[in-house]
Amino acid sequence: MADRIDPQRFSRRDLIRLGSGALLVTATLTACTSEGSPGAAQASKSAAPPANRPLESPMLAEQVKAGKLPPLAGRLPEVADRLVVDGPEGLGTYGGTYRGGCLGEGDDPWLERLIGYEPMLRVDPTMKTSMPGAFKEIAANADGTEYTIHMRKGMRWSDGQPFTADDVMFAIEDVYLNDEVTATGPPPLLLANGKPAKAEKVDDLTVKITFAEPKGDFLDNCRGAIWWSVNFGFFPRHYLKDFHPKYNKDYKKDMKERGFGEFLPYWEDRIKWWNNPERPTLHAWIITDPLNTGDRVVAERNPYYWKVDSGGAQLPYIDKMEFAIIQEAEVMVLQAVDGKFDFHARHINSDANKPVLAEGRQKGGYRFTKVEPTSMNRMIISLNLCHKDKDLRDVFRNKDFRIGLSHAIDRQNIINTAYQRQGEPWQAAPHRNSEFFDEQMAKQYTEFDVNLANQHLDKAGLTKKDDKGFRLLPSGERLRFSLDLTTLFPEWANAAELVRQNWEAVGVEMKVNPIERTLFYDRKAVANNQHDANIWAGDGGYRVEIEEARWWFPNGDESNYATPWGNYFQTRGEGDDAQKPPAETLKQMELYWQMGREPDQAKRKELFRQILAIAKEQFYVIGIVLPTDGYAIASKKLKNVPESYPDAFLHLAPGPANVPTWYFEA
């Protein structure tokens, strides 16, 4: 079987949602994949470009003329290997500086979303279909044990050095399979039933990866886009080998000179492209003013970027990306209304801010574009099922306790008060538009019923109360715990306060504990396991249901209700902090591992449905509200921004909407 990345037909709804340019996108994707000639210019829905249309930015043409850069043909891949990408409004023009904002060092994901979307395989703008990305093709054999990576001839890093099989081999053997660099062991993408893959350089542009057993999820997981995803196109060997123990025996000298006492923080510092302007990348823009210094982040066009539009012009269209470092989200709102952002969809685009931003559209010169949530919940409450305190652990693990708390929550009041009447009572369950939607799973225990809540809490054994009416633990101590939440999302504090009042009414004392995000993560980290309970959003309910499985069963540090069980899954029980979960949870883990070995997509989905069925029965966490569509602001002068796009951090949205095709109207 040659398991190529075949494009699928978009639905009529998708075409309408994406706007008229979607037809153009579809045609381009077909050319990129099935014809094997991505560089062949496709018939554009736009009028034919003028004969004298420049095919490279004037600023680069000047450098070529001055002898500072090779001619365009020497900077792009060979014609047949160029990746052709068009935006929904067609061909653009060169120039301009994008103006954006960023909340500082902890907000690097926003830079990733706009600059760093270059996975091995991409997803289309609707996130339904896999397509070629940094690699021209990844072909699989019949039983899914062998995958062959075909690279683009002539593709280069941002410093002009060739991107070749040596870089891929470096990533696999010297990074992911090197326990000094990847201390947590080989990533799941390179494991089949716990056994690591073997990589072989076939020629300068071809690498073959072989597994001892079928690896059915390999292609799906080659679409990871966030910087800690496995990406064989992330590590420029010619640059990073100078910081690698295998290639530089004196690396510790450099490490100390840069102020690092341990290797891993030093390595991380070298590979974080937004903080290290020296590091070559495959991105459309390269950092010149990093995030960790100054009051702005600046990135300028990559002269060796490897994508072109269907008119043959090198992308990106925009010369420079600038992000002002802003300390407060409220200041961001004011700057947005003043028209200082060309596009933004983070921190400010809440329901509460929507009236203000809507009123400011004319003054600010921007419009709204729809952001479709792939999340299935605005906030999920996790009780720590692996709490260090036995009394709390026993109570939290009691399903009747969790059901009782769920029935005690007046979700409609939360929707009306904290979410501007936007949303629907919902548990941690797939989105209504998901192919895995289950009405019963979504709605179970969401009815606000104080009597029913008290019945379940009594059934959990919490029948004794103190003189204040609060329920007592078996030890005789009052049952009390804190609910951690980050200050990054203010609406969570408002909603949590309402939950606190609801729970107090049924005799459960909970304290809302707003903390900074770093501390939030420190407390819930598996090695610390210090949190009683916490709140996070319901990532993974639509279009990324299988890849983003944190709420269906404990699969890692983001499964806030049981990080030691998640560590058991990640390390197959070998981790220092791993705790063996109960039988039902172990069965989910076995099913997910089985999915990884299963190349048949229909069978994989059936296995996933079994995992969901167990999640429904276990009722690990308490969901609150199904989110409605969100929004972003986009300058009226900025073109090729889609009218609507799905939002998923796993795919760095709006990255799949092809930011390098965005341009400013002349």
N, C-alpha and C positions, 0 to 999 in steps of 0.2 A: 504494500500500500504506500503510495506517495501522498502523505497527508499534508497537502499544501494548504495554505491559508486561503480558502475560497471565500470570496465575498458573497453576501446574501442580498437578496432584494430587500430594499427598504419598504415598509408599509406606506400606504397612501398618507396615513396620519403622520408618519415621520417626515415625509416630504413636505407636507403642509407646515409642520411645526418648525422645520429647519428653514423654511422659506424657499423661494424659487431656486436658489442656488444649489439646493440639495441634488437636483438632477445632475448638475455639473460635478458635484462631489462623487456621486455614484459612478459616473462615467470614468472619473479619474481613478477611483479605487479599482475598478475592473481592469483598467490598463496596468495598474501597478502590480496586480497579482496574477490574473489568469493569463495575460498575454506575455508576461515575462519581459516586457520592454517598458519599464517604468519611465524611461527617458523620452519615449516617443510622445511628441506633443499631441494632446488630444483636442478634438473639436470643442471649443469653448462656447458656452451659452452666450458669453459676452461677444460684442463685435470683435472682428479680427483686429489684433493689435497693429498699430501703425508700423510701417516697415523700419522706421528709425527709432523704435522704442528701445531704450537702453536695457541691456540684459544684466547689468550690474550697477550697483550704487555709484553715483558720481564720485563720492568720497573715496571709493576703492579704485575707480578708474584713474583718479589723479595719482594714487599711489603706484599704480601699474605704470603710468606714464613717467613717473619719477624714478622708476626702477626699484621701488621698495617692495613690490609684490609681483609674483608671476602673473601672466595673463589669466583671464577667467578660466579658460579651458584647462589650464594646469592646476587650478584650484578645485575644480569640481570633479566628481567621479566621471568615468566614461559615460557617454550619452545614454547607453542602454541601462546603466546602473544608477542613474539619478532618480531620486524619489520625487514624483510630480504631485504637488499639492495645490489646490485652489480653495479659496474661501467662498462663502455663499453669494457674495456680490461680485465675484470674478477677479480679473486681473487688477493689480494695484499699481501704485506709483511709489517711488523711493523717497525717503526723507523723513524728517521730523524726530521729535523726542517725546517718548511716552512719559507722562507724569503720573506717578502713583504714590502710595504711602505704605508704611510698614511700621509695626509696633516694636521694632528692635530685634535683638538677638533671638528671642524666643519665637519670632514670627517668620523664621526662614521658610516655613512651608509655603508662604505666599510667593516668595521668589521662585521656589520650585515649581509652583503651579503655572507661573507665567513664562519662566525661562527654561526650566529644567525638564520639560516633558520630552524625553528621548529614550523610551524603553526599547528593548530588543525587538518586540512586536508591539504595534500600536493597537488601539481600539478605534473604531470609527466614531464620529461625533455623537452618535446615539448610544455608544458603549455596548452595542450588540454584537459587532463583528470584529474578528481579529484581522489585522493587516500587517504588511511588512513595516518594519521600523528601522532601527539602526542596521538590522540585517536584512538582506534582500530576500532571504527565504530560510526557513528551518524545515527540513523534510524529515519525516519519520518512516521507519520501516513498518512492516505489517503488524508485528506484535508489540510495538511501542517500546522496544528495548534499545533502539539506536536512533539518534537524531543528528542530522548533518546540517551544520550552519554554513550558509553560503554568504559571503561578504561582498561588498560593492567595490569593484575595481576602481582605484583612484581616489577613494574616500580618505579624508585626512582629518587629523586633530586640529584644533584651533591654532596651533603653532606651526602648522604646515607639515608635520610629520605624518607618514602614512599610517592608517588604521588597518592593521593586518591580523592574521591568525596568531601572531606572537602576542598581541595584546589580549586576545581571548584566552590563550593558554596561560598567560600571566594571571589573569583574573581567576581562572579555575584552579590552577595548581598552586600558585604562590599567594593567593588571597583566600579564596573560599575553602580550599582543602589544606591550608596551612594553619595549624592550630596556634601558632604564635601570633598570626594576624587575625584569624577568626577563632577566638578563644572558646566560643560556644560550640565549636564543632561544625562539620559541614552543614550548610543550609538544606532544608527539605528539598529544594529543587534539584540538588545533586545527590539525593538519597532515594533508593528504591528498596522498600522494606528494611530500612536501616543500613543498607550497604551503599557505600559511596560509588559514584560514577567514575569512569575512566575517560580521559580526553586524549585525543590524538590529532596532531596537526597533519592534515592530509596534504595541503599545499599552502601557499601564502595567504589564500583567501578562503580556505575551507578547513573546518574543524569538525571532527566526528566525536560525539559523546555516546558512550555505551554504558548501559545498565545491566546488572546481573539478572534483573527481573523487570517485567513490564512497568513502564513509568507513564501511566495514562494521563497525568495532569501536567506533564512537562510543558506543552505548548501554552496552555492556559496561564501557567505561572511565569511564562516568559514575557507577560504583559505588564509585570510590576513596574511602576514608574517612580515611586518615592525613592529617595536616595539610599535608604537601607534595604531596598529590595535587591534581589540578586539581578545583576545586570553585567553581562560580560563586556559591555561597551562603556564601562565606567572607569576603567583603570588604565591610563596611558603608561605602558611599560617603560618607555624611554625616559619618562619623568619620575615615576614613582619608585623605580628600582634604586634610586639614590637614597631612599629612605627605608629600604627593605633589608632586614637582617641577612637574607640569603645573598644579596648582591652587593651590599655595602657593609663590610666588617667594622667600619668605623662610624656606623650610624649613630652610636651613642654620643659621640662628640657633638654632632649636629643637634641631636636631641636635647642635650644639656644647654647648648648655646641658645636654643629656642625656648628654654625655660621649662622643659618637661622632665619629670623624674621617672615616668613609666612610658613604655612603648605605645600602648594602645591609644592614650590621649594624643600622643605625638602623631601617630598614623592618621587618626581622625582629623587632626588639625590640617594635615597635608592634603587629605582627600576632599574636605569640605570646600567645594568650588566657590561658594558665596563668601567665604572668608579668605580664600587663598588665590589671588589674581595670577599667580605663577602657574597654577595647575591647568594644563590643557583640557579642553572638553569637546564634546560633539554638539554643543548647544548653539542656538541661533545667535545668541549674544554672549559675550565673555565679560566677566567682572573686571572693572578697572578700579572702582572704589568699593572696597568690601564692606560687608555688614557690620563687622566687629570694630570699625573705626569711623569717626566722623558723624555728620548729621544727615548723610544721605548714602544710598547705594546706587552705583552707576554701572551699567553694562553697555558695551558697544558692540556693534555688529561683528560677527565672526566672518573674516574674509574667506574662510575655507568651508563655510556651511554647505551642506551636501544636498539640500532640497531646492527644487526649482518650481516655478508655476508652469501652467500648460502652455504659456507663451515662450518658455525657455529661459525666463529671467530668474536669476539667483534670489533666493529668499535669505533673510527677512526683508520686508519692505522698510520697516522703521529703523532708523540709524541707531538710536540710543534709547535705553530704558533707565529712567531715574525714579528712585523711591525715596521720598523724604522720611526720615526717622521721626516718628511721632509718638509721644509718650502716652497719650490718652485716646481712647476710642471716641470720646465726646468731641475732642479736637478734630478727629477725622471727619466727623459728621459736618462740622462747621466748614472744613476745607472742601468737602464734597459739594456743599451747597454753594460755596464760592467758586465752583468750577475748577478746582485745582487738581482734580483727578480725571484722567482719561478713561479709566475703567477701575471699578473696585467691587469686590463681592466678599468681603470678610470683615467681621467685627461690627460694621456699621449697618449691615442690611437686615436688621431685626424688624419684627412686626411693629414694635413701638416706634422705631425711627421712620417707618415708611411714610406717614403723613408729612413729616418734616421734609424728607427727601423728595416726596412727590411735589410739594409746594415749591421746592427750590429748583425744579427742572428747567424752567425758563431762564432764571437767573444764572444757574450753573451750566447751562448749555448741554445738558445730558438727557438721556432717555433711560427707561427701564428695560432690561432684558430678563426674561424668565429663567430662574434657576430651579430645575426639578430636583427634589430631594431623592437620593438613593437610600437615605436613612429611613428607618421605620419608626423612629421615636425621637421626640424633642429631648426627653430626659428619661433615663432608666435608673432606678434605685437598686443598687447592689448591696445586700447584706453580706458580710464576710463569712462565708460558709466554712472557712478554715481559720477562724479567729483563734488566737493563742489562748484566750480565756475559755475554759471548758464550758462554763455556764452559758456564756453568750453564744459560743459555738453550737451547743446543743439546741438552744432556742432558735437560732437563725436557721439551723438545718431542719427544723420542724416545718413541714410544708403547710400545716394548718396555721402556723404563726404568720407565714408569708401571705397566705390567702386572706387571713383576717386583716392584716395591714392593708392589703390591696382593696378589700371591700370598704375599708374605713376612709379611703381617699375620695374626696368630692372632685373628680376630674373636670366636670363641666365648670365648676367654679374656678379652677385653675386656668382652664381654657379662656374663660371670660375675663379673668383678672390679669393673668400674666402673659397671655398670648393673644390679646386683642380679638377674642372670639374666633381665633383661627385654629382649627384642629379637630380631632375626634378622639374620644377615649380609646386607648390602644395598649395592648401588652407588647412584650418583645416577640413580635411575630412578623412574618413577611408582609410587605406592603400590599395594599389592595390590588395594585396593578401587577404584582409579581406572579409568575407562573406557579409559585409555591404557596400562594395565598390560601389561608385556612381561617375561615370566619370564626370558628370556635376557638382556635388558638389565639386569635387577635382579641377576642372579646371576653374570654373567660375571666371571671373575678373582677371585672371592671365596673360592675353595678355598685353605686354608692348606697350602702345599706349598713347602718350602724349596728342594728340588731344581729345581722348575719356576721358582721365583723366580730362582735363580742362572742358569738357562739364558737367561731373558729379559734379565737384566742383562748377561750375557756378550754376548748378541746385540746389545745396545745399544752394544757396543764398549768396555765397561768391564771388560776382562779383566785388566788389570795392577793389582797390589795392593802396598801398602807392607809394611814389616816387622811392622806391627800387624794386618795382614789387611784393611785398608780399601782400597777401590777408588780408583783414580787417574783423574784427568781426562786427556784427551789431552795437556795441557800438562805432565803429570808431577806436578801438585799433587794432594793428597788431595781427593776429592770430599766436601765438607762443606757443610751449610747449616742454617739455623735455621727452626724452625716456630713462627710467632707464634700465640698464643691469648690471649683476654682472661681476666682473673681473675674475670669476672662469673659464669662457669659452672664451678665447681670440678671437676666430673666430667671436663671436657675435659683438665685437666692430668693426671689419673690415667690416662686412656685414652692420651694422647699419650706418656706415659712408657713404656707397654707397647709402643706402636708404635716408639718409639726403640730399645727393646731388640730388637724383631723385626728392625728394619732393620740394626742393628749386627751381627746374626748372619749377614747376607748381605753384609757389608762396606760398608755405607752409613752414614756418620756424620751424624747429625741431632741438633741441639740444641733442646730444648724451651725456648721463650721466652715465659713468661707476662708480659703487659703490660696496662696500664690501657686501657680501651676507646677513649678518645680517641686515645691514641698508636697503638693498633692501626689505627684508621681513617686516621690521618695517614700511616702507613707504606704503606698499600695504596692511598691516593688516587692517581688517575691522574697527577696532576701531580708526585707524588713517586716512586711506583713503587719503593719501597725494600725491599719484603719479598721473602724467598726463597720462603717457603711459609707457609700459614696454615690455620686451622681455623674453620669456621662451620657452622651448622646447615643442613639440607637443605630450605629453604623451598620450598614450591610443588609438592608431589607429589600432592595430592589436592584436588579441588574448586576449586583456583586454579592448575591446571597451566598454563593458557595465559597468564593475567595475570602469574604469577610465573615468568618464564622464565630466570632468571639462570643456572641450572645446565644448561640445554639448549643455550644458545649465549651468547657474551659480549654482553650487552645493556646494560651500564652499570658503575658503580662497584662494584656488589655481585657482579659476576662476578669473584671474587678471582683466578682463574687467568689472566685476561688483561684487566685494566682498560683498557689502551690500545686493544684491539680493541673493547671495549664502548663506549669513547668514539667510535670510528669509526662504530659503529652509531647512537649517539645523535646525532651531528653529521653523519652521512652523509659522513664523511671530512674535514669542514671544521674539526674541533677542533684546537687547538694541540697537544694531546697524543695525537691519534688516530694509530694505526698500522694500516695495511692488513693485514687477516688473510689467511690462505691461502684458496684457492678454495672448499674445502668449507664453511668458516665463512661466507664471503661468500654462498654459496648459501643457507645458513640465514637470513641477514639478508634476502636478497631474498624468501624464502618468507614470513618474518614480515611484511615490508612488504606483500607480496601479501595476506596475511591481513587486514591493516588496510583494504584496499580491497574485500574480499569480503563482501557482506552475507549470503550464504547460509551458515547455520551449519554445515551438513553439509560444504560445501566448505572452510570454515575449518578444521574438524577434520581433514579429509584433509590439508590443507597442514601442519597442526601435526604430524601423524603423520610426514610426510616430514622435518620438523625433528628429531623424536625419533630417527628412523632414523639420521640423520647424527650426532647426539649419541652414539648407541650405538656407532657405528663409530669416532668420534674419541676417545672415552674421555678427555674433558678432565680429569676429576677422580677422586679415589679416595673412594668412599663406605665407610662402616663398618657402621652398624647401622640397620635399620628400627625406628622407635620404636613402642612400644605405647601404649595409652591412658594419658593423664595424669589429673590430678585437680585440683580446687580445693576449698577449704574454704568452707563457707557456714553462717552462724549458723542454728540451728534456728528462730529467731524470724523470719528473713528469708524472705519468701514470693515466689513467682513466679520464683525462680531455677530454670532448667530442670535436670532430672535429668542431662542430658548436652548438650554443645554442641561444635561444631567450633571449633578454635582456628586463627585465621589473622590475622596482624598486618595484612595488607592490608585486612581488614574489621573491624579493631579488636575482635575477640572479647574479651569477651562482648557487645559493643555490639549486634550483630544480635538478641541475646536480649532486647532491649527493657528496659534497666536502669531507665528512668523508670517502668516498671510494678512494680518491686520495692517491697515494703512490709513493715512490721513487724507481726507478729501482735499484736493488742491483748492 
